[in-house]
Amino acid sequence: MANSTEIKITGRYQSLVIANELSLDIQQFNKWNPGFEKALSAGKEYSMRLPKDKAPLFEVKKQALLAASLRALLQNF
C-alpha cells in the first residue's frame, strides 16, 4: 500500500461506480477498502484508500461520482 493514499469521504458512494470511473480493479478496491459501503450507508466518514495516481482524479470527479452512485443506488430499488 506504499503507492496509495487515504481520502476521507462521506456520502453514499458506491464502490463499483468509483472503481469503474477511475479504471480500478474492483477486487483491489474492495481489498483496500473493507466495509466501504456499509460505513457510508450508516452515515459514517470513511478513509478511502486509492492509488496515489488516482486520488487527484477522484477529487476532480468527486461530485459526479457521488451523483452517479446515488443514481445507481436508486436504480436498484
N, CA, C and O atoms as a Tripos MOL2 file, in Angstrom:
@<TRIPOS>MOLECULE
protein
  308   307    77     0     0
PROTEIN
NO_CHARGES

@<TRIPOS>ATOM
      1 N           0.8150   -1.1990    0.0000 N.3       1 MET1
      2 CA          0.0000    0.0000    0.0000 C.3       1 MET1
      3 C           0.8580    1.2620    0.0000 C.2       1 MET1
      4 O           0.3700    2.3560    0.2840 O.2       1 MET1
      5 N           2.1150    1.1010   -0.3160 N.am      2 ALA2
      6 CA          3.0280    2.2410   -0.3240 C.3       2 ALA2
      7 C           2.6530    3.2640   -1.3910 C.2       2 ALA2
      8 O           2.8950    4.4590   -1.2200 O.2       2 ALA2
      9 N           2.0710    2.8060   -2.4730 N.am      3 ASN3
     10 CA          1.6800    3.7180   -3.5460 C.3       3 ASN3
     11 C           0.2300    4.1430   -3.4300 C.2       3 ASN3
     12 O          -0.4160    4.4420   -4.4340 O.2       3 ASN3
     13 N          -0.2860    4.1710   -2.2000 N.am      4 SER4
     14 CA         -1.6810    4.5490   -2.0090 C.3       4 SER4
     15 C          -1.7820    5.7240   -1.0440 C.2       4 SER4
     16 O          -0.8340    6.0760   -0.3420 O.2       4 SER4
     17 N          -2.9530    6.3050   -1.0430 N.am      5 THR5
     18 CA         -3.2350    7.4200   -0.1470 C.3       5 THR5
     19 C          -4.6630    7.2810    0.3550 C.2       5 THR5
     20 O          -5.4800    6.5910   -0.2550 O.2       5 THR5
     21 N          -4.9570    7.9350    1.4620 N.am      6 GLU6
     22 CA         -6.3070    7.8990    2.0170 C.3       6 GLU6
     23 C          -6.9980    9.2390    1.8170 C.2       6 GLU6
     24 O          -6.3940   10.3030    1.9500 O.2       6 GLU6
     25 N          -8.2770    9.1530    1.4940 N.am      7 ILE7
     26 CA         -9.1180   10.3340    1.3280 C.3       7 ILE7
     27 C         -10.3410   10.1370    2.2130 C.2       7 ILE7
     28 O         -11.0380    9.1300    2.0910 O.2       7 ILE7
     29 N         -10.6010   11.0740    3.0870 N.am      8 LYS8
     30 CA        -11.7810   10.9840    3.9530 C.3       8 LYS8
     31 C         -13.0110   11.4360    3.1690 C.2       8 LYS8
     32 O         -13.0360   12.5220    2.5890 O.2       8 LYS8
     33 N         -14.0350   10.5720    3.1660 N.am      9 ILE9
     34 CA        -15.2550   10.8850    2.4280 C.3       9 ILE9
     35 C         -16.4860   10.5800    3.2740 C.2       9 ILE9
     36 O         -16.4340    9.7950    4.2210 O.2       9 ILE9
     37 N         -17.5730   11.2110    2.9130 N.am     10 THR10
     38 CA        -18.8940   10.8940    3.4450 C.3      10 THR10
     39 C         -19.8480   10.9350    2.2640 C.2      10 THR10
     40 O         -19.5580   11.5620    1.2450 O.2      10 THR10
     41 N         -20.9650   10.2790    2.3980 N.am     11 GLY11
     42 CA        -21.9450   10.2500    1.3090 C.3      11 GLY11
     43 C         -22.1190    8.8250    0.8230 C.2      11 GLY11
     44 O         -21.3460    7.9380    1.1830 O.2      11 GLY11
     45 N         -23.1220    8.6130    0.0170 N.am     12 ARG12
     46 CA        -23.4660    7.2600   -0.4260 C.3      12 ARG12
     47 C         -22.7220    6.8560   -1.6970 C.2      12 ARG12
     48 O         -23.3420    6.4820   -2.6920 O.2      12 ARG12
     49 N         -21.4250    6.9300   -1.6590 N.am     13 TYR13
     50 CA        -20.6180    6.4660   -2.7840 C.3      13 TYR13
     51 C         -20.7620    4.9590   -2.9300 C.2      13 TYR13
     52 O         -20.9190    4.2410   -1.9420 O.2      13 TYR13
     53 N         -20.7080    4.4930   -4.1550 N.am     14 GLN14
     54 CA        -20.7610    3.0740   -4.4670 C.3      14 GLN14
     55 C         -19.3930    2.6390   -4.9860 C.2      14 GLN14
     56 O         -18.8210    3.2790   -5.8680 O.2      14 GLN14
     57 N         -18.8830    1.5600   -4.4390 N.am     15 SER15
     58 CA        -17.5440    1.1010   -4.8100 C.3      15 SER15
     59 C         -17.4280    0.7940   -6.3030 C.2      15 SER15
     60 O         -16.4150    1.1180   -6.9240 O.2      15 SER15
     61 N         -18.4400    0.1840   -6.8730 N.am     16 LEU16
     62 CA        -18.3840   -0.1800   -8.2860 C.3      16 LEU16
     63 C         -18.3290    1.0580   -9.1820 C.2      16 LEU16
     64 O         -17.6260    1.0630  -10.1920 O.2      16 LEU16
     65 N         -19.0610    2.0900   -8.8190 N.am     17 VAL17
     66 CA        -19.0410    3.3370   -9.5900 C.3      17 VAL17
     67 C         -17.6470    3.9590   -9.5440 C.2      17 VAL17
     68 O         -17.1090    4.3680  -10.5730 O.2      17 VAL17
     69 N         -17.0750    4.0290   -8.3620 N.am     18 ILE18
     70 CA        -15.7350    4.6090   -8.2180 C.3      18 ILE18
     71 C         -14.7140    3.7840   -8.9940 C.2      18 ILE18
     72 O         -13.9020    4.3310   -9.7390 O.2      18 ILE18
     73 N         -14.7600    2.4780   -8.8160 N.am     19 ALA19
     74 CA        -13.8000    1.6050   -9.5000 C.3      19 ALA19
     75 C         -13.9140    1.7480  -11.0170 C.2      19 ALA19
     76 O         -12.9020    1.8560  -11.7090 O.2      19 ALA19
     77 N         -15.1300    1.7480  -11.5280 N.am     20 ASN20
     78 CA        -15.3130    1.8730  -12.9780 C.3      20 ASN20
     79 C         -14.8300    3.2170  -13.4990 C.2      20 ASN20
     80 O         -14.1090    3.2780  -14.4940 O.2      20 ASN20
     81 N         -15.2210    4.2810  -12.8370 N.am     21 GLU21
     82 CA        -14.8800    5.6270  -13.3130 C.3      21 GLU21
     83 C         -13.3940    5.9450  -13.1980 C.2      21 GLU21
     84 O         -12.8640    6.7350  -13.9800 O.2      21 GLU21
     85 N         -12.7210    5.3340  -12.2260 N.am     22 LEU22
     86 CA        -11.2950    5.5950  -12.0450 C.3      22 LEU22
     87 C         -10.4240    4.4920  -12.6510 C.2      22 LEU22
     88 O          -9.2070    4.4810  -12.4670 O.2      22 LEU22
     89 N         -11.0570    3.5690  -13.3740 N.am     23 SER23
     90 CA        -10.3450    2.4420  -14.0050 C.3      23 SER23
     91 C          -9.5340    1.6450  -12.9880 C.2      23 SER23
     92 O          -8.3480    1.3740  -13.1780 O.2      23 SER23
     93 N         -10.2110    1.2810  -11.9110 N.am     24 LEU24
     94 CA         -9.5970    0.4730  -10.8590 C.3      24 LEU24
     95 C         -10.1780   -0.9320  -10.8870 C.2      24 LEU24
     96 O         -11.3240   -1.1290  -11.2910 O.2      24 LEU24
     97 N          -9.4000   -1.8860  -10.4650 N.am     25 ASP25
     98 CA         -9.8880   -3.2450  -10.3030 C.3      25 ASP25
     99 C         -10.7860   -3.2810   -9.0670 C.2      25 ASP25
    100 O         -10.3560   -2.8990   -7.9790 O.2      25 ASP25
    101 N         -12.0230   -3.7350   -9.2250 N.am     26 ILE26
    102 CA        -12.9810   -3.7140   -8.1160 C.3      26 ILE26
    103 C         -12.5220   -4.6050   -6.9670 C.2      26 ILE26
    104 O         -12.7560   -4.2810   -5.8030 O.2      26 ILE26
    105 N         -11.8800   -5.7090   -7.2760 N.am     27 GLN27
    106 CA        -11.4060   -6.5890   -6.2040 C.3      27 GLN27
    107 C         -10.3110   -5.9110   -5.3850 C.2      27 GLN27
    108 O         -10.2760   -6.0380   -4.1610 O.2      27 GLN27
    109 N          -9.4250   -5.1980   -6.0560 N.am     28 GLN28
    110 CA         -8.3720   -4.4670   -5.3460 C.3      28 GLN28
    111 C          -8.9810   -3.3420   -4.5140 C.2      28 GLN28
    112 O          -8.5910   -3.1230   -3.3670 O.2      28 GLN28
    113 N          -9.9390   -2.6320   -5.1040 N.am     29 PHE29
    114 CA        -10.6030   -1.5530   -4.3740 C.3      29 PHE29
    115 C         -11.2470   -2.0940   -3.1030 C.2      29 PHE29
    116 O         -11.0920   -1.5120   -2.0290 O.2      29 PHE29
    117 N         -11.9630   -3.1960   -3.2220 N.am     30 ASN30
    118 CA        -12.6350   -3.7880   -2.0600 C.3      30 ASN30
    119 C         -11.6360   -4.3040   -1.0260 C.2      30 ASN30
    120 O         -11.8920   -4.2420    0.1760 O.2      30 ASN30
    121 N         -10.5130   -4.8070   -1.4920 N.am     31 LYS31
    122 CA         -9.4760   -5.2880   -0.5740 C.3      31 LYS31
    123 C          -8.8910   -4.1260    0.2300 C.2      31 LYS31
    124 O          -8.6530   -4.2480    1.4310 O.2      31 LYS31
    125 N          -8.6670   -3.0130   -0.4370 N.am     32 TRP32
    126 CA         -8.1080   -1.8310    0.2210 C.3      32 TRP32
    127 C          -9.1370   -1.1170    1.0890 C.2      32 TRP32
    128 O          -8.7670   -0.3850    2.0070 O.2      32 TRP32
    129 N         -10.4190   -1.3190    0.8120 N.am     33 ASN33
    130 CA        -11.4810   -0.5600    1.4790 C.3      33 ASN33
    131 C         -12.5560   -1.4740    2.0680 C.2      33 ASN33
    132 O         -13.7140   -1.4140    1.6530 O.2      33 ASN33
    133 N         -12.1850   -2.3120    3.0250 N.am     34 PRO34
    134 CA        -13.1860   -3.2060    3.6220 C.3      34 PRO34
    135 C         -14.2630   -2.4120    4.3680 C.2      34 PRO34
    136 O         -13.9690   -1.4350    5.0570 O.2      34 PRO34
    137 N         -15.4930   -2.8460    4.2170 N.am     35 GLY35
    138 CA        -16.6010   -2.1850    4.9100 C.3      35 GLY35
    139 C         -16.9680   -0.8250    4.3420 C.2      35 GLY35
    140 O         -17.6590   -0.0420    4.9940 O.2      35 GLY35
    141 N         -16.5100   -0.5420    3.1360 N.am     36 PHE36
    142 CA        -16.7040    0.7630    2.4970 C.3      36 PHE36
    143 C         -18.1790    1.1660    2.4470 C.2      36 PHE36
    144 O         -18.5670    2.1790    3.0300 O.2      36 PHE36
    145 N         -18.9880    0.3870    1.7610 N.am     37 GLU37
    146 CA        -20.3890    0.7650    1.5710 C.3      37 GLU37
    147 C         -21.1870    0.6620    2.8670 C.2      37 GLU37
    148 O         -22.1190    1.4370    3.0840 O.2      37 GLU37
    149 N         -20.8320   -0.2760    3.7200 N.am     38 LYS38
    150 CA        -21.5310   -0.4100    5.0000 C.3      38 LYS38
    151 C         -21.3350    0.8390    5.8540 C.2      38 LYS38
    152 O         -22.2890    1.3560    6.4350 O.2      38 LYS38
    153 N         -20.1080    1.3150    5.9260 N.am     39 ALA39
    154 CA        -19.8160    2.5130    6.7240 C.3      39 ALA39
    155 C         -20.5080    3.7410    6.1440 C.2      39 ALA39
    156 O         -21.1080    4.5290    6.8750 O.2      39 ALA39
    157 N         -20.4230    3.8970    4.8300 N.am     40 LEU40
    158 CA        -21.0270    5.0770    4.2090 C.3      40 LEU40
    159 C         -22.5530    5.0330    4.2830 C.2      40 LEU40
    160 O         -23.1950    6.0700    4.4550 O.2      40 LEU40
    161 N         -23.1310    3.8490    4.1540 N.am     41 SER41
    162 CA        -24.5920    3.7550    4.2310 C.3      41 SER41
    163 C         -25.0940    4.0380    5.6420 C.2      41 SER41
    164 O         -26.2610    4.3820    5.8320 O.2      41 SER41
    165 N         -24.2150    3.8930    6.6310 N.am     42 ALA42
    166 CA        -24.5720    4.2030    8.0180 C.3      42 ALA42
    167 C         -24.3370    5.6810    8.3380 C.2      42 ALA42
    168 O         -24.5390    6.1160    9.4720 O.2      42 ALA42
    169 N         -23.9100    6.4440    7.3340 N.am     43 GLY43
    170 CA        -23.6900    7.8730    7.5270 C.3      43 GLY43
    171 C         -22.3570    8.2160    8.1650 C.2      43 GLY43
    172 O         -22.1580    9.3350    8.6360 O.2      43 GLY43
    173 N         -21.4510    7.2600    8.1810 N.am     44 LYS44
    174 CA        -20.1460    7.4820    8.7980 C.3      44 LYS44
    175 C         -19.1410    8.0210    7.7920 C.2      44 LYS44
    176 O         -19.2950    7.8540    6.5820 O.2      44 LYS44
    177 N         -18.1100    8.6720    8.3180 N.am     45 GLU45
    178 CA        -16.9920    9.0850    7.4820 C.3      45 GLU45
    179 C         -16.1250    7.8540    7.2250 C.2      45 GLU45
    180 O         -15.9890    6.9910    8.0930 O.2      45 GLU45
    181 N         -15.5440    7.7770    6.0390 N.am     46 TYR46
    182 CA        -14.7080    6.6350    5.6860 C.3      46 TYR46
    183 C         -13.3920    7.1370    5.1090 C.2      46 TYR46
    184 O         -13.3770    8.0590    4.2930 O.2      46 TYR46
    185 N         -12.3100    6.5400    5.5260 N.am     47 SER47
    186 CA        -10.9890    6.8520    4.9610 C.3      47 SER47
    187 C         -10.7420    5.8930    3.8070 C.2      47 SER47
    188 O         -10.2630    4.7750    3.9960 O.2      47 SER47
    189 N         -11.0770    6.3520    2.6130 N.am     48 MET48
    190 CA        -10.9640    5.5260    1.4140 C.3      48 MET48
    191 C          -9.5180    5.5120    0.9280 C.2      48 MET48
    192 O          -8.8660    6.5530    0.8370 O.2      48 MET48
    193 N          -9.0380    4.3300    0.6240 N.am     49 ARG49
    194 CA         -7.6780    4.1760    0.1090 C.3      49 ARG49
    195 C          -7.7320    4.0300   -1.4140 C.2      49 ARG49
    196 O          -8.4770    3.2130   -1.9550 O.2      49 ARG49
    197 N          -6.9240    4.8450   -2.0790 N.am     50 LEU50
    198 CA         -6.8080    4.8110   -3.5370 C.3      50 LEU50
    199 C          -5.3330    4.8390   -3.9230 C.2      50 LEU50
    200 O          -4.4920    5.2990   -3.1510 O.2      50 LEU50
    201 N          -5.0200    4.3440   -5.1290 N.am     51 PRO51
    202 CA         -3.6550    4.5360   -5.6250 C.3      51 PRO51
    203 C          -3.3600    6.0370   -5.7030 C.2      51 PRO51
    204 O          -4.2360    6.8310   -6.0460 O.2      51 PRO51
    205 N          -2.1320    6.4140   -5.3840 N.am     52 LYS52
    206 CA         -1.7730    7.8360   -5.3720 C.3      52 LYS52
    207 C          -2.0700    8.5260   -6.6930 C.2      52 LYS52
    208 O          -2.4670    9.6910   -6.7070 O.2      52 LYS52
    209 N          -1.8860    7.8240   -7.7970 N.am     53 ASP53
    210 CA         -2.1130    8.4500   -9.1000 C.3      53 ASP53
    211 C          -3.5970    8.6360   -9.4210 C.2      53 ASP53
    212 O          -3.9360    9.3830  -10.3390 O.2      53 ASP53
    213 N          -4.4830    7.9700   -8.6830 N.am     54 LYS54
    214 CA         -5.9280    8.1020   -8.9230 C.3      54 LYS54
    215 C          -6.5880    9.1140   -7.9870 C.2      54 LYS54
    216 O          -7.7040    9.5610   -8.2530 O.2      54 LYS54
    217 N          -5.9230    9.4750   -6.9120 N.am     55 ALA55
    218 CA         -6.5120   10.4000   -5.9350 C.3      55 ALA55
    219 C          -6.8750   11.7550   -6.5500 C.2      55 ALA55
    220 O          -7.9690   12.2560   -6.2920 O.2      55 ALA55
    221 N          -5.9950   12.3660   -7.3560 N.am     56 PRO56
    222 CA         -6.3800   13.6530   -7.9580 C.3      56 PRO56
    223 C          -7.5960   13.5220   -8.8800 C.2      56 PRO56
    224 O          -8.4370   14.4190   -8.9330 O.2      56 PRO56
    225 N          -7.6860   12.4180   -9.5960 N.am     57 LEU57
    226 CA         -8.8290   12.1910  -10.4770 C.3      57 LEU57
    227 C         -10.1090   12.0530   -9.6620 C.2      57 LEU57
    228 O         -11.1590   12.5600  -10.0580 O.2      57 LEU57
    229 N         -10.0230   11.3670   -8.5250 N.am     58 PHE58
    230 CA        -11.1880   11.2610   -7.6510 C.3      58 PHE58
    231 C         -11.6360   12.6470   -7.1960 C.2      58 PHE58
    232 O         -12.8270   12.9570   -7.2190 O.2      58 PHE58
    233 N         -10.6910   13.4690   -6.7880 N.am     59 GLU59
    234 CA        -11.0330   14.8130   -6.3010 C.3      59 GLU59
    235 C         -11.7330   15.6330   -7.3840 C.2      59 GLU59
    236 O         -12.6760   16.3690   -7.0950 O.2      59 GLU59
    237 N         -11.2770   15.5070   -8.6140 N.am     60 VAL60
    238 CA        -11.8900   16.2400   -9.7250 C.3      60 VAL60
    239 C         -13.3040   15.7310   -9.9980 C.2      60 VAL60
    240 O         -14.2090   16.5150  -10.2830 O.2      60 VAL60
    241 N         -13.4890   14.4150   -9.9090 N.am     61 LYS61
    242 CA        -14.7710   13.7960  -10.2500 C.3      61 LYS61
    243 C         -15.6690   13.5390   -9.0440 C.2      61 LYS61
    244 O         -16.7210   12.9140   -9.1800 O.2      61 LYS61
    245 N         -15.2720   14.0040   -7.8910 N.am     62 LYS62
    246 CA        -15.9400   13.6740   -6.6290 C.3      62 LYS62
    247 C         -17.4630   13.8510   -6.6800 C.2      62 LYS62
    248 O         -18.2050   12.9300   -6.3390 O.2      62 LYS62
    249 N         -17.9190   15.0040   -7.0960 N.am     63 GLN63
    250 CA        -19.3620   15.2730   -7.1230 C.3      63 GLN63
    251 C         -20.0790   14.4180   -8.1630 C.2      63 GLN63
    252 O         -21.1760   13.9200   -7.9140 O.2      63 GLN63
    253 N         -19.4610   14.2500   -9.3210 N.am     64 ALA64
    254 CA        -20.0640   13.4160  -10.3650 C.3      64 ALA64
    255 C         -20.1230   11.9520   -9.9210 C.2      64 ALA64
    256 O         -21.0850   11.2470  -10.2250 O.2      64 ALA64
    257 N         -19.0970   11.5020   -9.2050 N.am     65 LEU65
    258 CA        -19.0900   10.1280   -8.7010 C.3      65 LEU65
    259 C         -20.1810    9.9190   -7.6550 C.2      65 LEU65
    260 O         -20.8260    8.8710   -7.6200 O.2      65 LEU65
    261 N         -20.3790   10.9090   -6.8140 N.am     66 LEU66
    262 CA        -21.4420   10.8100   -5.8150 C.3      66 LEU66
    263 C         -22.8050   10.7830   -6.4990 C.2      66 LEU66
    264 O         -23.6680    9.9840   -6.1340 O.2      66 LEU66
    265 N         -23.0010   11.6450   -7.4810 N.am     67 ALA67
    266 CA        -24.2740   11.6740   -8.2110 C.3      67 ALA67
    267 C         -24.5180   10.3410   -8.9250 C.2      67 ALA67
    268 O         -25.6290    9.8110   -8.8870 O.2      67 ALA67
    269 N         -23.4920    9.8040   -9.5700 N.am     68 ALA68
    270 CA        -23.6250    8.5170  -10.2610 C.3      68 ALA68
    271 C         -23.8970    7.3940   -9.2610 C.2      68 ALA68
    272 O         -24.6630    6.4750   -9.5490 O.2      68 ALA68
    273 N         -23.2770    7.4700   -8.1020 N.am     69 SER69
    274 CA        -23.5050    6.4650   -7.0590 C.3      69 SER69
    275 C         -24.9420    6.5100   -6.5670 C.2      69 SER69
    276 O         -25.5680    5.4700   -6.3610 O.2      69 SER69
    277 N         -25.4580    7.7060   -6.3820 N.am     70 LEU70
    278 CA        -26.8480    7.8440   -5.9330 C.3      70 LEU70
    279 C         -27.8210    7.3420   -6.9960 C.2      70 LEU70
    280 O         -28.8170    6.6930   -6.6770 O.2      70 LEU70
    281 N         -27.5300    7.6450   -8.2570 N.am     71 ARG71
    282 CA        -28.3850    7.1320   -9.3420 C.3      71 ARG71
    283 C         -28.3740    5.6060   -9.3500 C.2      71 ARG71
    284 O         -29.4230    4.9780   -9.4910 O.2      71 ARG71
    285 N         -27.1970    5.0130   -9.1990 N.am     72 ALA72
    286 CA        -27.0820    3.5480   -9.1800 C.3      72 ALA72
    287 C         -27.8500    2.9660   -7.9980 C.2      72 ALA72
    288 O         -28.5090    1.9340   -8.1210 O.2      72 ALA72
    289 N         -27.7600    3.6240   -6.8760 N.am     73 LEU73
    290 CA        -28.4710    3.1700   -5.6820 C.3      73 LEU73
    291 C         -29.9800    3.2160   -5.9000 C.2      73 LEU73
    292 O         -30.6910    2.2770   -5.5420 O.2      73 LEU73
    293 N         -30.4620    4.2930   -6.4800 N.am     74 LEU74
    294 CA        -31.8990    4.4430   -6.7250 C.3      74 LEU74
    295 C         -32.4080    3.4580   -7.7740 C.2      74 LEU74
    296 O         -33.5490    3.0050   -7.6940 O.2      74 LEU74
    297 N         -31.5810    3.1280   -8.7460 N.am     75 GLN75
    298 CA        -31.9890    2.1780   -9.7840 C.3      75 GLN75
    299 C         -32.1410    0.7690   -9.2280 C.2      75 GLN75
    300 O         -32.8630   -0.0520   -9.7920 O.2      75 GLN75
    301 N         -31.4660    0.4940   -8.1310 N.am     76 ASN76
    302 CA        -31.5420   -0.8420   -7.5330 C.3      76 ASN76
    303 C         -32.7680   -1.0250   -6.6480 C.2      76 ASN76
    304 O         -33.0140   -2.1220   -6.1450 O.2      76 ASN76
    305 N         -33.5350    0.0410   -6.4560 N.am     77 PHE77
    306 CA        -34.7490   -0.0820   -5.6320 C.3      77 PHE77
    307 C         -35.9380   -0.3970   -6.4770 C.2      77 PHE77
    308 O         -37.0460   -0.5370   -5.9570 O.2      77 PHE77
@<TRIPOS>BOND
     1     1     2 1
     2     2     3 1
     3     3     4 2
     4     3     5 am
     5     5     6 1
     6     6     7 1
     7     7     8 2
     8     7     9 am
     9     9    10 1
    10    10    11 1
    11    11    12 2
    12    11    13 am
    13    13    14 1
    14    14    15 1
    15    15    16 2
    16    15    17 am
    17    17    18 1
    18    18    19 1
    19    19    20 2
    20    19    21 am
    21    21    22 1
    22    22    23 1
    23    23    24 2
    24    23    25 am
    25    25    26 1
    26    26    27 1
    27    27    28 2
    28    27    29 am
    29    29    30 1
    30    30    31 1
    31    31    32 2
    32    31    33 am
    33    33    34 1
    34    34    35 1
    35    35    36 2
    36    35    37 am
    37    37    38 1
    38    38    39 1
    39    39    40 2
    40    39    41 am
    41    41    42 1
    42    42    43 1
    43    43    44 2
    44    43    45 am
    45    45    46 1
    46    46    47 1
    47    47    48 2
    48    47    49 am
    49    49    50 1
    50    50    51 1
    51    51    52 2
    52    51    53 am
    53    53    54 1
    54    54    55 1
    55    55    56 2
    56    55    57 am
    57    57    58 1
    58    58    59 1
    59    59    60 2
    60    59    61 am
    61    61    62 1
    62    62    63 1
    63    63    64 2
    64    63    65 am
    65    65    66 1
    66    66    67 1
    67    67    68 2
    68    67    69 am
    69    69    70 1
    70    70    71 1
    71    71    72 2
    72    71    73 am
    73    73    74 1
    74    74    75 1
    75    75    76 2
    76    75    77 am
    77    77    78 1
    78    78    79 1
    79    79    80 2
    80    79    81 am
    81    81    82 1
    82    82    83 1
    83    83    84 2
    84    83    85 am
    85    85    86 1
    86    86    87 1
    87    87    88 2
    88    87    89 am
    89    89    90 1
    90    90    91 1
    91    91    92 2
    92    91    93 am
    93    93    94 1
    94    94    95 1
    95    95    96 2
    96    95    97 am
    97    97    98 1
    98    98    99 1
    99    99   100 2
   100    99   101 am
   101   101   102 1
   102   102   103 1
   103   103   104 2
   104   103   105 am
   105   105   106 1
   106   106   107 1
   107   107   108 2
   108   107   109 am
   109   109   110 1
   110   110   111 1
   111   111   112 2
   112   111   113 am
   113   113   114 1
   114   114   115 1
   115   115   116 2
   116   115   117 am
   117   117   118 1
   118   118   119 1
   119   119   120 2
   120   119   121 am
   121   121   122 1
   122   122   123 1
   123   123   124 2
   124   123   125 am
   125   125   126 1
   126   126   127 1
   127   127   128 2
   128   127   129 am
   129   129   130 1
   130   130   131 1
   131   131   132 2
   132   131   133 am
   133   133   134 1
   134   134   135 1
   135   135   136 2
   136   135   137 am
   137   137   138 1
   138   138   139 1
   139   139   140 2
   140   139   141 am
   141   141   142 1
   142   142   143 1
   143   143   144 2
   144   143   145 am
   145   145   146 1
   146   146   147 1
   147   147   148 2
   148   147   149 am
   149   149   150 1
   150   150   151 1
   151   151   152 2
   152   151   153 am
   153   153   154 1
   154   154   155 1
   155   155   156 2
   156   155   157 am
   157   157   158 1
   158   158   159 1
   159   159   160 2
   160   159   161 am
   161   161   162 1
   162   162   163 1
   163   163   164 2
   164   163   165 am
   165   165   166 1
   166   166   167 1
   167   167   168 2
   168   167   169 am
   169   169   170 1
   170   170   171 1
   171   171   172 2
   172   171   173 am
   173   173   174 1
   174   174   175 1
   175   175   176 2
   176   175   177 am
   177   177   178 1
   178   178   179 1
   179   179   180 2
   180   179   181 am
   181   181   182 1
   182   182   183 1
   183   183   184 2
   184   183   185 am
   185   185   186 1
   186   186   187 1
   187   187   188 2
   188   187   189 am
   189   189   190 1
   190   190   191 1
   191   191   192 2
   192   191   193 am
   193   193   194 1
   194   194   195 1
   195   195   196 2
   196   195   197 am
   197   197   198 1
   198   198   199 1
   199   199   200 2
   200   199   201 am
   201   201   202 1
   202   202   203 1
   203   203   204 2
   204   203   205 am
   205   205   206 1
   206   206   207 1
   207   207   208 2
   208   207   209 am
   209   209   210 1
   210   210   211 1
   211   211   212 2
   212   211   213 am
   213   213   214 1
   214   214   215 1
   215   215   216 2
   216   215   217 am
   217   217   218 1
   218   218   219 1
   219   219   220 2
   220   219   221 am
   221   221   222 1
   222   222   223 1
   223   223   224 2
   224   223   225 am
   225   225   226 1
   226   226   227 1
   227   227   228 2
   228   227   229 am
   229   229   230 1
   230   230   231 1
   231   231   232 2
   232   231   233 am
   233   233   234 1
   234   234   235 1
   235   235   236 2
   236   235   237 am
   237   237   238 1
   238   238   239 1
   239   239   240 2
   240   239   241 am
   241   241   242 1
   242   242   243 1
   243   243   244 2
   244   243   245 am
   245   245   246 1
   246   246   247 1
   247   247   248 2
   248   247   249 am
   249   249   250 1
   250   250   251 1
   251   251   252 2
   252   251   253 am
   253   253   254 1
   254   254   255 1
   255   255   256 2
   256   255   257 am
   257   257   258 1
   258   258   259 1
   259   259   260 2
   260   259   261 am
   261   261   262 1
   262   262   263 1
   263   263   264 2
   264   263   265 am
   265   265   266 1
   266   266   267 1
   267   267   268 2
   268   267   269 am
   269   269   270 1
   270   270   271 1
   271   271   272 2
   272   271   273 am
   273   273   274 1
   274   274   275 1
   275   275   276 2
   276   275   277 am
   277   277   278 1
   278   278   279 1
   279   279   280 2
   280   279   281 am
   281   281   282 1
   282   282   283 1
   283   283   284 2
   284   283   285 am
   285   285   286 1
   286   286   287 1
   287   287   288 2
   288   287   289 am
   289   289   290 1
   290   290   291 1
   291   291   292 2
   292   291   293 am
   293   293   294 1
   294   294   295 1
   295   295   296 2
   296   295   297 am
   297   297   298 1
   298   298   299 1
   299   299   300 2
   300   299   301 am
   301   301   302 1
   302   302   303 1
   303   303   304 2
   304   303   305 am
   305   305   306 1
   306   306   307 1
   307   307   308 2
@<TRIPOS>SUBSTRUCTURE
     1 MET1         2 RESIDUE 1 A MET
     2 ALA2         6 RESIDUE 1 A ALA
     3 ASN3        10 RESIDUE 1 A ASN
     4 SER4        14 RESIDUE 1 A SER
     5 THR5        18 RESIDUE 1 A THR
     6 GLU6        22 RESIDUE 1 A GLU
     7 ILE7        26 RESIDUE 1 A ILE
     8 LYS8        30 RESIDUE 1 A LYS
     9 ILE9        34 RESIDUE 1 A ILE
    10 THR10       38 RESIDUE 1 A THR
    11 GLY11       42 RESIDUE 1 A GLY
    12 ARG12       46 RESIDUE 1 A ARG
    13 TYR13       50 RESIDUE 1 A TYR
    14 GLN14       54 RESIDUE 1 A GLN
    15 SER15       58 RESIDUE 1 A SER
    16 LEU16       62 RESIDUE 1 A LEU
    17 VAL17       66 RESIDUE 1 A VAL
    18 ILE18       70 RESIDUE 1 A ILE
    19 ALA19       74 RESIDUE 1 A ALA
    20 ASN20       78 RESIDUE 1 A ASN
    21 GLU21       82 RESIDUE 1 A GLU
    22 LEU22       86 RESIDUE 1 A LEU
    23 SER23       90 RESIDUE 1 A SER
    24 LEU24       94 RESIDUE 1 A LEU
    25 ASP25       98 RESIDUE 1 A ASP
    26 ILE26      102 RESIDUE 1 A ILE
    27 GLN27      106 RESIDUE 1 A GLN
    28 GLN28      110 RESIDUE 1 A GLN
    29 PHE29      114 RESIDUE 1 A PHE
    30 ASN30      118 RESIDUE 1 A ASN
    31 LYS31      122 RESIDUE 1 A LYS
    32 TRP32      126 RESIDUE 1 A TRP
    33 ASN33      130 RESIDUE 1 A ASN
    34 PRO34      134 RESIDUE 1 A PRO
    35 GLY35      138 RESIDUE 1 A GLY
    36 PHE36      142 RESIDUE 1 A PHE
    37 GLU37      146 RESIDUE 1 A GLU
    38 LYS38      150 RESIDUE 1 A LYS
    39 ALA39      154 RESIDUE 1 A ALA
    40 LEU40      158 RESIDUE 1 A LEU
    41 SER41      162 RESIDUE 1 A SER
    42 ALA42      166 RESIDUE 1 A ALA
    43 GLY43      170 RESIDUE 1 A GLY
    44 LYS44      174 RESIDUE 1 A LYS
    45 GLU45      178 RESIDUE 1 A GLU
    46 TYR46      182 RESIDUE 1 A TYR
    47 SER47      186 RESIDUE 1 A SER
    48 MET48      190 RESIDUE 1 A MET
    49 ARG49      194 RESIDUE 1 A ARG
    50 LEU50      198 RESIDUE 1 A LEU
    51 PRO51      202 RESIDUE 1 A PRO
    52 LYS52      206 RESIDUE 1 A LYS
    53 ASP53      210 RESIDUE 1 A ASP
    54 LYS54      214 RESIDUE 1 A LYS
    55 ALA55      218 RESIDUE 1 A ALA
    56 PRO56      222 RESIDUE 1 A PRO
    57 LEU57      226 RESIDUE 1 A LEU
    58 PHE58      230 RESIDUE 1 A PHE
    59 GLU59      234 RESIDUE 1 A GLU
    60 VAL60      238 RESIDUE 1 A VAL
    61 LYS61      242 RESIDUE 1 A LYS
    62 LYS62      246 RESIDUE 1 A LYS
    63 GLN63      250 RESIDUE 1 A GLN
    64 ALA64      254 RESIDUE 1 A ALA
    65 LEU65      258 RESIDUE 1 A LEU
    66 LEU66      262 RESIDUE 1 A LEU
    67 ALA67      266 RESIDUE 1 A ALA
    68 ALA68      270 RESIDUE 1 A ALA
    69 SER69      274 RESIDUE 1 A SER
    70 LEU70      278 RESIDUE 1 A LEU
    71 ARG71      282 RESIDUE 1 A ARG
    72 ALA72      286 RESIDUE 1 A ALA
    73 LEU73      290 RESIDUE 1 A LEU
    74 LEU74      294 RESIDUE 1 A LEU
    75 GLN75      298 RESIDUE 1 A GLN
    76 ASN76      302 RESIDUE 1 A ASN
    77 PHE77      306 RESIDUE 1 A PHE
